[in-house]
Amino acid sequence: MALPEALAGTVQGCATAPNARPLARLRAIVGIGDGALRGRITEAVTKVLQPLDHVLAGWESGSVAFNLEDQYSDIDLNFLLDDTSPTEPFYAVVESALETVSPIVASHSQPPGRYFKLRDGGDFLLVDVCIFRTGSIRERLDIERHGQVRPLFDKGQWLRSDPSAGASQVARRTARLEELQTWFSVSQSFVRKAIIRGRQVEALAAFWGYTLKPLVELLRVRYCPPRWDFGMRYLERDLPGPVYDELRDIMFVGDFDDLAEHLSRATAWAERLLRELHGTIR
């Protein structure tokens, strides 16, 4: 999808675009919590996985990839496995390594990874350990989308940056824009009907699902195309300050009687974006 000249400057490095809302570096103010614990966790997992022949590379991602980690950040550890290695033995090794640092009190599988909560990690620290295969590594190295990864080890130059890594997103982004061109306006009837019927919870849920989520997608396509599908996360850094403020004001509905007005503002904004972005679909 080619972008018009007015949008071209928002594609590269949208997280640090000059028109984005300035971010206070919480790291400088409050620190990163127990940095020693974070280091021990990463070192313990890396130490046991690096010698394994079927583990081809390891890297950190998430907030550290954007140099924005703070005391609430998770530890995002990623490992590239060969295409035949089973998953459960890999995670058994990971769990054993984590237990040498702190007892595991909970875990939860959410593809492509598994979350671990450690006893000594406090209320917020989670260790997210993700598995990728050789066929899916390319997209994870898209710097504009995922930031600059921090390598732990690399046995075959798997972690080299690929300038074309984001190409696979173009077709999905284009398809979603085409869908919204026809569906967004029609789907607002679900919100309006719930408001008219006085079904307050249903109306608010429909407003979020049918109005706000697509509006955020359109704003992301407009201002931060590489992360068009990241939803509500990182909006403060991915949108210009005035745009973020306007969106925030629309999203926070103080009373049910105000919902119709917020719906009107949101739909008008989305329809303007749809008209503006229509010419970008190829």
VOKELO-463343 format. One line per 3 residues: number of its first residue (from 1); their letters; for each residue x, y, z of N, C-alpha, C. Coordinates in nm, 2 decimals, padded with zeros to 4 digits. Example, Ala and Ser with C-alpha at 12.3 -4.5 7.8 and 13.67 -1.06 7.14 Angstrom:
// residues 2
1) AS) 01.32,-00.57,00.78,01.23,-00.45,00.78,01.32,-00.33,00.78 ~ 01.28,-00.22,00.71,01.37,-00.11,00.71,01.29,00.00,00.79;
// end
This chain:
// residues 282
1) MAL) 00.08,-00.12,00.00,00.00,00.00,00.00,00.09,00.12,00.00 ~ 00.08,00.20,-00.10,00.16,00.32,-00.11,00.09,00.43,-00.03 ~ 00.16,00.51,00.04,00.11,00.62,00.12,00.13,00.75,00.05;
4) PEA) 00.03,00.84,00.06,00.05,00.97,00.00,00.16,01.05,00.07 ~ 00.21,01.15,00.00,00.32,01.23,00.05,00.30,01.28,00.19 ~ 00.17,01.32,00.22,00.14,01.37,00.36,00.16,01.27,00.47;
7) LAG) 00.15,01.14,00.43,00.17,01.04,00.53,00.31,00.98,00.53 ~ 00.38,01.00,00.43,00.51,00.93,00.42,00.60,00.95,00.53 ~ 00.60,01.06,00.59,00.69,01.09,00.70,00.66,01.02,00.83;
10) TVQ) 00.54,00.96,00.84,00.50,00.89,00.96,00.53,00.75,00.96 ~ 00.58,00.69,00.85,00.60,00.55,00.84,00.73,00.51,00.92 ~ 00.84,00.58,00.90,00.96,00.54,00.96,00.98,00.59,01.10;
13) GCA) 00.99,00.50,01.19,01.02,00.53,01.33,00.91,00.61,01.39 ~ 00.78,00.55,01.38,00.67,00.63,01.43,00.67,00.64,01.58 ~ 00.74,00.55,01.65,00.75,00.56,01.80,00.83,00.68,01.84;
16) TAP) 00.92,00.73,01.76,01.00,00.84,01.79,00.98,00.96,01.70 ~ 00.87,00.96,01.63,00.84,01.07,01.54,00.84,01.20,01.61 ~ 00.89,01.31,01.55,00.90,01.44,01.61,00.77,01.50,01.66;
19) NAR) 00.66,01.45,01.60,00.53,01.51,01.64,00.46,01.42,01.74 ~ 00.53,01.32,01.79,00.47,01.23,01.89,00.48,01.30,02.03 ~ 00.39,01.26,02.12,00.39,01.31,02.25,00.52,01.28,02.32;
22) PLA) 00.59,01.38,02.39,00.71,01.35,02.46,00.69,01.25,02.57 ~ 00.78,01.16,02.59,00.77,01.06,02.70,00.87,01.09,02.81 ~ 00.83,01.10,02.93,00.92,01.11,03.04,00.99,00.97,03.06;
25) RLR) 01.12,00.98,03.08,01.19,00.85,03.10,01.18,00.81,03.25 ~ 01.08,00.72,03.27,01.05,00.67,03.41,01.18,00.61,03.46 ~ 01.26,00.55,03.37,01.38,00.48,03.42,01.47,00.58,03.50;
28) AIV) 01.48,00.70,03.45,01.56,00.80,03.51,01.51,00.84,03.65 ~ 01.38,00.83,03.66,01.31,00.88,03.78,01.30,00.78,03.89 ~ 01.24,00.66,03.85,01.21,00.56,03.95,01.30,00.43,03.93;
31) GIG) 01.38,00.42,03.83,01.47,00.31,03.82,01.39,00.19,03.76 ~ 01.46,00.08,03.74,01.40,-00.04,03.68,01.37,-00.15,03.78 ~ 01.34,-00.11,03.90,01.31,-00.21,04.00,01.44,-00.28,04.04;
34) DGA) 01.43,-00.41,04.06,01.54,-00.49,04.09,01.62,-00.53,03.97 ~ 01.71,-00.44,03.92,01.78,-00.47,03.80,01.87,-00.59,03.81 ~ 01.92,-00.62,03.93,02.00,-00.74,03.95,01.92,-00.86,03.93;
37) LRG) 01.80,-00.87,03.98,01.71,-00.98,03.96,01.68,-01.00,03.81 ~ 01.65,-00.90,03.74,01.63,-00.91,03.60,01.75,-00.96,03.52 ~ 01.87,-00.92,03.56,01.99,-00.97,03.50,02.01,-01.12,03.53;
40) RIT) 01.98,-01.16,03.65,02.00,-01.30,03.69,01.90,-01.39,03.61 ~ 01.78,-01.34,03.60,01.68,-01.42,03.52,01.73,-01.44,03.38 ~ 01.76,-01.33,03.31,01.80,-01.34,03.17,01.93,-01.43,03.16;
43) EAV) 02.02,-01.41,03.25,02.15,-01.49,03.24,02.12,-01.64,03.26 ~ 02.04,-01.67,03.36,02.01,-01.81,03.39,01.95,-01.88,03.27 ~ 01.85,-01.82,03.21,01.78,-01.88,03.10,01.87,-01.89,02.98;
46) TKV) 01.95,-01.78,02.95,02.04,-01.79,02.84,02.15,-01.89,02.85 ~ 02.20,-01.91,02.98,02.31,-02.00,03.00,02.27,-02.14,02.97 ~ 02.14,-02.18,03.00,02.11,-02.32,02.97,02.06,-02.35,02.83;
49) LQP) 02.01,-02.24,02.76,01.96,-02.26,02.63,02.07,-02.25,02.52 ~ 02.16,-02.16,02.54,02.26,-02.13,02.44,02.34,-02.26,02.39 ~ 02.38,-02.35,02.48,02.45,-02.47,02.44,02.37,-02.57,02.36;
52) LDH) 02.24,-02.56,02.36,02.15,-02.66,02.29,02.16,-02.64,02.14 ~ 02.18,-02.74,02.07,02.20,-02.74,01.92,02.07,-02.69,01.85 ~ 01.96,-02.72,01.91,01.83,-02.69,01.84,01.78,-02.54,01.87;
55) VLA) 01.85,-02.47,01.96,01.82,-02.33,01.99,01.92,-02.25,01.91 ~ 01.87,-02.18,01.81,01.96,-02.11,01.71,01.99,-01.97,01.75 ~ 01.91,-01.90,01.82,01.93,-01.76,01.86,01.85,-01.72,01.97;
58) GWE) 01.89,-01.62,02.04,01.81,-01.57,02.15,01.82,-01.42,02.16 ~ 01.71,-01.35,02.19,01.71,-01.20,02.20,01.61,-01.15,02.29 ~ 01.63,-01.03,02.34,01.53,-00.96,02.42,01.45,-00.86,02.33;
61) SGS) 01.32,-00.85,02.36,01.24,-00.75,02.29,01.15,-00.68,02.38 ~ 01.04,-00.62,02.34,00.96,-00.55,02.42,01.01,-00.41,02.45 ~ 00.99,-00.36,02.57,01.03,-00.22,02.60,01.18,-00.19,02.59;
64) VAF) 01.26,-00.29,02.61,01.40,-00.27,02.59,01.44,-00.24,02.45 ~ 01.36,-00.30,02.36,01.39,-00.28,02.21,01.37,-00.13,02.17 ~ 01.29,-00.06,02.25,01.27,00.08,02.23,01.34,00.17,02.33;
67) NLE) 01.42,00.11,02.42,01.49,00.18,02.52,01.39,00.25,02.61 ~ 01.28,00.19,02.64,01.17,00.25,02.72,01.13,00.17,02.84 ~ 01.22,00.08,02.89,01.18,-00.01,03.00,01.17,00.08,03.13;
70) DQY) 01.08,00.04,03.22,01.07,00.10,03.35,01.04,-00.01,03.45 ~ 01.01,00.03,03.57,00.99,-00.06,03.68,00.88,-00.16,03.66 ~ 00.79,-00.13,03.57,00.67,-00.22,03.55,00.69,-00.31,03.42;
73) SDI) 00.80,-00.30,03.36,00.82,-00.37,03.23,00.84,-00.52,03.26 ~ 00.79,-00.60,03.17,00.82,-00.75,03.17,00.96,-00.77,03.12 ~ 01.00,-00.90,03.13,01.12,-00.94,03.06,01.07,-01.03,02.95;
76) DLN) 01.10,-00.98,02.83,01.06,-01.05,02.70,01.18,-01.12,02.64 ~ 01.18,-01.25,02.66,01.29,-01.33,02.61,01.23,-01.42,02.49 ~ 01.31,-01.41,02.38,01.27,-01.48,02.26,01.38,-01.58,02.21;
79) FLL) 01.33,-01.69,02.16,01.43,-01.79,02.12,01.39,-01.85,01.99 ~ 01.48,-01.87,01.90,01.46,-01.93,01.77,01.50,-02.08,01.77 ~ 01.40,-02.16,01.75,01.42,-02.31,01.75,01.42,-02.36,01.61;
82) DDT) 01.49,-02.47,01.59,01.48,-02.54,01.45,01.33,-02.59,01.44 ~ 01.30,-02.62,01.32,01.16,-02.65,01.29,01.11,-02.78,01.34 ~ 01.19,-02.87,01.39,01.15,-03.00,01.44,01.15,-03.02,01.59;
85) SPT) 01.20,-02.92,01.66,01.22,-02.93,01.81,01.08,-02.92,01.88 ~ 01.05,-03.01,01.97,00.92,-03.00,02.04,00.92,-02.89,02.14 ~ 00.81,-02.84,02.18,00.79,-02.73,02.26,00.81,-02.76,02.41;
88) EPF) 00.74,-02.86,02.46,00.74,-02.89,02.60,00.88,-02.91,02.67 ~ 00.97,-02.99,02.60,01.10,-03.01,02.66,01.18,-02.88,02.67 ~ 01.15,-02.79,02.57,01.22,-02.66,02.58,01.17,-02.58,02.70;
91) YAV) 01.04,-02.58,02.73,00.99,-02.50,02.84,01.03,-02.57,02.97 ~ 01.05,-02.70,02.97,01.10,-02.77,03.09,01.24,-02.72,03.13 ~ 01.32,-02.70,03.03,01.46,-02.64,03.05,01.45,-02.50,03.11;
94) VES) 01.36,-02.42,03.05,01.34,-02.28,03.09,01.29,-02.28,03.24 ~ 01.19,-02.36,03.27,01.14,-02.36,03.41,01.25,-02.40,03.51 ~ 01.33,-02.50,03.47,01.44,-02.54,03.56,01.54,-02.42,03.58;
97) ALE) 01.57,-02.35,03.48,01.66,-02.23,03.49,01.60,-02.12,03.58 ~ 01.47,-02.09,03.56,01.40,-01.99,03.64,01.40,-02.03,03.78 ~ 01.38,-02.16,03.81,01.37,-02.20,03.95,01.50,-02.18,04.02;
100) TVS) 01.61,-02.17,03.95,01.74,-02.15,04.02,01.75,-02.00,04.07 ~ 01.67,-01.92,04.01,01.67,-01.78,04.05,01.56,-01.75,04.16 ~ 01.44,-01.80,04.13,01.33,-01.78,04.22,01.22,-01.88,04.19;
103) PIV) 01.15,-01.93,04.29,01.04,-02.02,04.26,00.93,-01.96,04.17 ~ 00.88,-02.05,04.08,00.77,-02.01,03.99,00.64,-02.02,04.07 ~ 00.56,-01.92,04.07,00.43,-01.93,04.14,00.32,-01.94,04.04;
106) ASH) 00.34,-01.91,03.92,00.23,-01.92,03.82,00.29,-01.92,03.68 ~ 00.22,-01.99,03.58,00.26,-01.98,03.44,00.13,-01.98,03.36 ~ 00.14,-01.93,03.24,00.03,-01.92,03.15,00.08,-01.92,03.01;
109) SQP) 00.02,-02.01,02.93,00.06,-02.02,02.79,-00.03,-01.93,02.71 ~ 00.04,-01.85,02.63,-00.03,-01.76,02.53,00.06,-01.75,02.41 ~ 00.03,-01.83,02.31,00.12,-01.83,02.19,00.15,-01.69,02.14;
112) PGR) 00.28,-01.67,02.10,00.38,-01.77,02.08,00.46,-01.80,02.20 ~ 00.42,-01.77,02.32,00.50,-01.78,02.43,00.43,-01.83,02.56 ~ 00.50,-01.82,02.67,00.45,-01.86,02.80,00.50,-01.76,02.90;
115) YFK) 00.41,-01.72,02.98,00.44,-01.62,03.09,00.47,-01.70,03.22 ~ 00.57,-01.65,03.29,00.61,-01.70,03.42,00.61,-01.59,03.52 ~ 00.55,-01.62,03.64,00.55,-01.52,03.75,00.64,-01.59,03.86;
118) LRD) 00.74,-01.51,03.90,00.83,-01.56,04.00,00.80,-01.50,04.14 ~ 00.83,-01.58,04.24,00.79,-01.53,04.38,00.87,-01.40,04.41 ~ 00.99,-01.39,04.37,01.07,-01.27,04.41,01.05,-01.16,04.31;
121) GGD) 00.96,-01.17,04.21,00.95,-01.07,04.11,00.86,-00.95,04.14 ~ 00.79,-00.96,04.26,00.70,-00.85,04.30,00.57,-00.86,04.23 ~ 00.49,-00.76,04.23,00.35,-00.76,04.18,00.35,-00.76,04.03;
124) FLL) 00.45,-00.70,03.96,00.43,-00.66,03.82,00.52,-00.74,03.73 ~ 00.63,-00.79,03.78,00.73,-00.85,03.69,00.68,-00.99,03.64 ~ 00.67,-01.00,03.51,00.65,-01.13,03.44,00.76,-01.16,03.34;
127) VDV) 00.79,-01.29,03.33,00.89,-01.33,03.23,00.82,-01.40,03.12 ~ 00.82,-01.34,03.00,00.75,-01.39,02.88,00.86,-01.45,02.79 ~ 00.85,-01.58,02.78,00.94,-01.66,02.70,00.87,-01.71,02.57;
130) CIF) 00.92,-01.66,02.46,00.85,-01.69,02.33,00.94,-01.78,02.24 ~ 00.87,-01.86,02.17,00.94,-01.95,02.07,00.90,-01.91,01.93 ~ 01.00,-01.90,01.84,00.98,-01.88,01.70,01.06,-01.98,01.62;
133) RTG) 01.00,-02.01,01.50,01.07,-02.10,01.41,01.13,-02.02,01.30 ~ 01.21,-02.09,01.22,01.29,-02.02,01.12,01.20,-01.96,01.01 ~ 01.08,-02.01,00.99,00.99,-01.95,00.89,00.92,-01.82,00.94;
136) SIR) 00.93,-01.79,01.07,00.85,-01.68,01.12,00.95,-01.57,01.18 ~ 01.08,-01.59,01.17,01.17,-01.50,01.24,01.17,-01.36,01.17 ~ 01.16,-01.36,01.04,01.18,-01.24,00.96,01.10,-01.12,01.01;
139) ERL) 00.97,-01.15,01.03,00.88,-01.04,01.07,00.91,-00.99,01.21 ~ 00.96,-01.07,01.29,00.99,-01.03,01.43,01.11,-00.93,01.43 ~ 01.18,-00.92,01.32,01.30,-00.83,01.32,01.27,-00.70,01.25;
142) DIE) 01.14,-00.67,01.23,01.10,-00.55,01.17,01.12,-00.44,01.27 ~ 01.22,-00.36,01.25,01.26,-00.26,01.35,01.15,-00.15,01.38 ~ 01.08,-00.11,01.27,00.98,-00.01,01.29,00.86,-00.07,01.37;
145) RHG) 00.84,-00.20,01.36,00.73,-00.26,01.43,00.76,-00.30,01.57 ~ 00.88,-00.36,01.59,00.92,-00.43,01.71,01.04,-00.36,01.78 ~ 01.10,-00.26,01.72,01.21,-00.20,01.78,01.34,-00.27,01.75;
148) QVR) 01.45,-00.23,01.81,01.58,-00.28,01.79,01.61,-00.39,01.89 ~ 01.60,-00.52,01.85,01.62,-00.63,01.94,01.75,-00.63,02.01 ~ 01.76,-00.68,02.13,01.89,-00.69,02.20,01.93,-00.84,02.20;
151) PLF) 02.03,-00.87,02.12,02.07,-01.01,02.10,02.13,-01.07,02.23 ~ 02.10,-01.19,02.26,02.16,-01.27,02.37,02.26,-01.36,02.31 ~ 02.23,-01.43,02.20,02.33,-01.51,02.12,02.27,-01.53,01.98;
154) DKG) 02.36,-01.56,01.89,02.31,-01.58,01.75,02.41,-01.68,01.68 ~ 02.37,-01.80,01.65,02.46,-01.90,01.60,02.47,-01.90,01.45 ~ 02.39,-01.81,01.38,02.40,-01.82,01.24,02.35,-01.69,01.17;
157) QWL) 02.38,-01.58,01.23,02.33,-01.45,01.18,02.18,-01.44,01.15 ~ 02.11,-01.51,01.24,01.96,-01.51,01.22,01.90,-01.37,01.26 ~ 01.97,-01.30,01.34,01.92,-01.17,01.39,01.96,-01.05,01.31;
160) RSD) 02.01,-01.07,01.19,02.04,-00.96,01.11,01.91,-00.88,01.07 ~ 01.92,-00.75,01.07,01.80,-00.67,01.03,01.77,-00.69,00.89 ~ 01.65,-00.70,00.85,01.60,-00.71,00.71,01.51,-00.59,00.68;
163) PSA) 01.56,-00.50,00.59,01.48,-00.38,00.56,01.34,-00.42,00.50 ~ 01.32,-00.54,00.44,01.19,-00.57,00.38,01.11,-00.66,00.48 ~ 01.15,-00.66,00.61,01.08,-00.75,00.70,00.93,-00.71,00.72;
166) GAS) 00.90,-00.58,00.70,00.76,-00.54,00.72,00.67,-00.55,00.60 ~ 00.72,-00.61,00.49,00.64,-00.62,00.37,00.51,-00.70,00.39 ~ 00.52,-00.81,00.48,00.41,-00.89,00.50,00.29,-00.82,00.56;
169) QVA) 00.31,-00.71,00.63,00.20,-00.64,00.69,00.12,-00.56,00.59 ~ 00.18,-00.53,00.48,00.11,-00.44,00.38,-00.02,-00.50,00.33 ~ -00.02,-00.63,00.30,-00.14,-00.69,00.25,-00.25,-00.70,00.36;
172) RRT) -00.21,-00.73,00.48,-00.31,-00.73,00.59,-00.37,-00.59,00.62 ~ -00.28,-00.50,00.62,-00.33,-00.36,00.65,-00.42,-00.31,00.54 ~ -00.39,-00.34,00.41,-00.47,-00.30,00.30,-00.61,-00.37,00.31;
175) ARL) -00.61,-00.50,00.34,-00.73,-00.57,00.35,-00.82,-00.52,00.46 ~ -00.76,-00.48,00.57,-00.84,-00.42,00.68,-00.90,-00.29,00.64 ~ -00.82,-00.21,00.57,-00.88,-00.08,00.53,-00.99,-00.10,00.43;
178) EEL) -00.98,-00.19,00.34,-01.09,-00.22,00.25,-01.21,-00.27,00.32 ~ -01.20,-00.35,00.42,-01.31,-00.40,00.50,-01.38,-00.28,00.57 ~ -01.30,-00.19,00.63,-01.36,-00.08,00.71,-01.43,00.02,00.62;
181) QTW) -01.38,00.03,00.50,-01.45,00.12,00.40,-01.60,00.09,00.39 ~ -01.63,-00.04,00.39,-01.77,-00.08,00.38,-01.84,-00.11,00.51 ~ -01.77,-00.16,00.61,-01.83,-00.22,00.73,-01.84,-00.12,00.84;
184) FSV) -01.75,-00.02,00.85,-01.75,00.07,00.97,-01.89,00.14,00.98 ~ -01.93,00.21,00.88,-02.05,00.28,00.88,-02.17,00.20,00.91 ~ -02.18,00.08,00.85,-02.29,-00.01,00.88,-02.29,-00.06,01.02;
187) SQS) -02.18,-00.09,01.07,-02.17,-00.15,01.21,-02.21,-00.06,01.32 ~ -02.21,00.07,01.29,-02.25,00.17,01.40,-02.39,00.15,01.44 ~ -02.47,00.08,01.36,-02.61,00.06,01.40,-02.62,-00.02,01.53;
190) FVR) -02.52,-00.11,01.55,-02.53,-00.19,01.68,-02.52,-00.09,01.80 ~ -02.44,00.01,01.79,-02.42,00.10,01.90,-02.55,00.19,01.92 ~ -02.59,00.24,01.81,-02.71,00.33,01.81,-02.83,00.26,01.87;
193) KAI) -02.85,00.13,01.82,-02.97,00.06,01.87,-02.96,00.04,02.02 ~ -02.84,00.00,02.07,-02.83,-00.02,02.21,-02.86,00.11,02.29 ~ -02.81,00.22,02.24,-02.84,00.35,02.31,-02.99,00.38,02.31;
196) IRG) -03.05,00.36,02.20,-03.20,00.39,02.19,-03.28,00.30,02.28 ~ -03.23,00.18,02.29,-03.31,00.08,02.38,-03.27,00.10,02.53 ~ -03.17,00.19,02.56,-03.14,00.21,02.69,-03.06,00.10,02.76;
199) RQV) -03.00,00.02,02.68,-02.92,-00.10,02.73,-02.77,-00.05,02.75 ~ -02.75,00.00,02.87,-02.63,00.08,02.90,-02.50,00.00,02.88 ~ -02.49,-00.12,02.94,-02.37,-00.20,02.93,-02.35,-00.24,02.79;
202) EAL) -02.45,-00.29,02.72,-02.44,-00.33,02.58,-02.40,-00.22,02.49 ~ -02.45,-00.10,02.52,-02.42,00.02,02.43,-02.27,00.05,02.45 ~ -02.22,00.05,02.57,-02.08,00.09,02.60,-01.99,-00.02,02.54;
205) AAF) -02.03,-00.14,02.55,-01.94,-00.25,02.49,-01.94,-00.24,02.34 ~ -02.05,-00.21,02.28,-02.06,-00.19,02.14,-01.98,-00.07,02.09 ~ -01.98,00.03,02.17,-01.91,00.16,02.14,-01.76,00.12,02.13;
208) WGY) -01.71,00.05,02.23,-01.57,00.01,02.23,-01.54,-00.09,02.11 ~ -01.63,-00.19,02.09,-01.60,-00.29,01.99,-01.61,-00.24,01.85 ~ -01.72,-00.17,01.82,-01.75,-00.13,01.68,-01.71,00.01,01.64;
211) TLK) -01.68,00.09,01.74,-01.64,00.23,01.71,-01.50,00.26,01.74 ~ -01.47,00.24,01.87,-01.33,00.29,01.92,-01.22,00.20,01.86 ~ -01.24,00.07,01.86,-01.13,-00.01,01.81,-01.10,00.01,01.67;
214) PLV) -01.20,00.02,01.58,-01.17,00.06,01.44,-01.11,00.20,01.43 ~ -01.16,00.29,01.51,-01.11,00.43,01.50,-00.96,00.43,01.53 ~ -00.92,00.35,01.63,-00.78,00.34,01.67,-00.70,00.28,01.56;
217) ELL) -00.75,00.18,01.49,-00.68,00.12,01.38,-00.66,00.22,01.27 ~ -00.76,00.30,01.24,-00.74,00.40,01.14,-00.64,00.51,01.18 ~ -00.64,00.55,01.30,-00.55,00.65,01.35,-00.40,00.59,01.34;
220) RVR) -00.39,00.47,01.37,-00.26,00.40,01.36,-00.21,00.40,01.21 ~ -00.31,00.36,01.12,-00.27,00.36,00.98,-00.23,00.50,00.94 ~ -00.29,00.60,00.99,-00.26,00.74,00.95,-00.13,00.78,01.01;
223) YCP) -00.10,00.75,01.13,00.02,00.81,01.20,00.13,00.71,01.23 ~ 00.10,00.58,01.23,00.20,00.48,01.27,00.17,00.35,01.19 ~ 00.18,00.35,01.06,00.14,00.23,00.98,00.21,00.10,01.02;
226) PRW) 00.34,00.10,01.06,00.40,-00.03,01.10,00.33,-00.10,01.21 ~ 00.27,-00.02,01.30,00.20,-00.08,01.42,00.05,-00.06,01.41 ~ 00.00,-00.08,01.29,-00.14,-00.05,01.26,-00.24,-00.14,01.35;
229) DFG) -00.19,-00.26,01.38,-00.28,-00.35,01.45,-00.24,-00.37,01.60 ~ -00.17,-00.28,01.66,-00.13,-00.29,01.80,-00.24,-00.25,01.90 ~ -00.35,-00.21,01.85,-00.46,-00.18,01.94,-00.43,-00.06,02.03;
232) MRY) -00.47,-00.07,02.15,-00.47,00.04,02.24,-00.33,00.06,02.31 ~ -00.24,-00.04,02.29,-00.11,-00.03,02.35,-00.02,00.07,02.28 ~ 00.06,00.14,02.36,00.16,00.23,02.31,00.10,00.35,02.24;
235) LER) -00.02,00.38,02.25,-00.08,00.49,02.18,-00.02,00.62,02.21 ~ 00.01,00.64,02.34,00.07,00.77,02.38,00.20,00.80,02.31 ~ 00.27,00.70,02.27,00.40,00.73,02.20,00.38,00.72,02.05;
238) DLP) 00.28,00.65,02.00,00.26,00.63,01.86,00.17,00.74,01.79 ~ 00.10,00.82,01.87,00.02,00.92,01.81,00.07,01.06,01.85 ~ 00.05,01.16,01.76,00.08,01.30,01.80,00.00,01.34,01.93;
241) GPV) 00.06,01.42,02.01,00.00,01.46,02.14,-00.15,01.51,02.12 ~ -00.18,01.60,02.04,-00.32,01.65,02.02,-00.41,01.54,01.98 ~ -00.37,01.45,01.89,-00.45,01.34,01.85,-00.48,01.25,01.96;
244) YDE) -00.38,01.21,02.04,-00.40,01.13,02.15,-00.49,01.19,02.25 ~ -00.48,01.32,02.28,-00.57,01.39,02.37,-00.72,01.38,02.33 ~ -00.74,01.40,02.20,-00.87,01.40,02.14,-00.93,01.26,02.16;
247) LRD) -00.85,01.16,02.12,-00.90,01.02,02.14,-00.93,00.99,02.28 ~ -00.85,01.03,02.37,-00.87,01.00,02.51,-01.00,01.07,02.56 ~ -01.03,01.19,02.51,-01.15,01.26,02.56,-01.28,01.19,02.50;
250) IMF) -01.27,01.13,02.38,-01.38,01.06,02.32,-01.40,00.92,02.39 ~ -01.29,00.86,02.43,-01.30,00.73,02.49,-01.36,00.73,02.63 ~ -01.33,00.83,02.71,-01.38,00.84,02.85,-01.52,00.90,02.85;
253) VGD) -01.62,00.82,02.86,-01.76,00.86,02.87,-01.80,00.87,03.01 ~ -01.83,00.99,03.06,-01.87,01.01,03.20,-02.00,00.96,03.24 ~ -02.10,00.96,03.15,-02.23,00.92,03.18,-02.30,00.87,03.06;
256) FDD) -02.40,00.77,03.08,-02.46,00.71,02.96,-02.53,00.82,02.87 ~ -02.58,00.92,02.93,-02.65,01.03,02.85,-02.55,01.10,02.76 ~ -02.42,01.08,02.78,-02.32,01.15,02.70,-02.27,01.06,02.58;
259) LAE) -02.31,00.93,02.59,-02.26,00.83,02.49,-02.29,00.87,02.35 ~ -02.41,00.92,02.32,-02.45,00.95,02.18,-02.36,01.06,02.13 ~ -02.33,01.16,02.21,-02.24,01.26,02.16,-02.10,01.21,02.13;
262) HLS) -02.05,01.12,02.22,-01.92,01.07,02.20,-01.92,00.98,02.07 ~ -02.03,00.91,02.05,-02.04,00.82,01.93,-02.04,00.91,01.81 ~ -02.11,01.02,01.81,-02.11,01.11,01.69,-01.97,01.16,01.66;
265) RAT) -01.90,01.20,01.76,-01.76,01.26,01.74,-01.67,01.15,01.69 ~ -01.68,01.03,01.74,-01.59,00.92,01.70,-01.62,00.88,01.56 ~ -01.75,00.86,01.52,-01.78,00.82,01.39,-01.75,00.92,01.28;
268) AWA) -01.77,01.05,01.32,-01.73,01.16,01.22,-01.58,01.16,01.20 ~ -01.50,01.13,01.30,-01.36,01.13,01.29,-01.31,01.01,01.20 ~ -01.37,00.89,01.23,-01.34,00.77,01.16,-01.37,00.79,01.01;
271) ERL) -01.49,00.85,00.98,-01.53,00.87,00.84,-01.44,00.96,00.77 ~ -01.39,01.07,00.84,-01.29,01.16,00.77,-01.16,01.08,00.74 ~ -01.12,01.00,00.83,-01.00,00.92,00.81,-01.02,00.82,00.70;
274) LRE) -01.13,00.76,00.69,-01.16,00.66,00.58,-01.15,00.73,00.44 ~ -01.21,00.86,00.44,-01.20,00.93,00.31,-01.05,00.97,00.28 ~ -00.98,01.01,00.38,-00.84,01.04,00.36,-00.75,00.93,00.32;
277) LHG) -00.78,00.81,00.38,-00.70,00.69,00.35,-00.74,00.61,00.23 ~ -00.86,00.65,00.18,-00.91,00.57,00.07,-00.82,00.57,-00.05 ~ -00.75,00.67,-00.08,-00.66,00.68,-00.19,-00.53,00.60,-00.17;
280) TIR) -00.51,00.56,-00.04,-00.38,00.49,-00.02,-00.39,00.34,-00.04 ~ -00.51,00.29,-00.07,-00.53,00.14,-00.09,-00.49,00.11,-00.23 ~ -00.40,00.02,-00.25,-00.36,-00.03,-00.38,-00.38,-00.18,-00.39;
// end
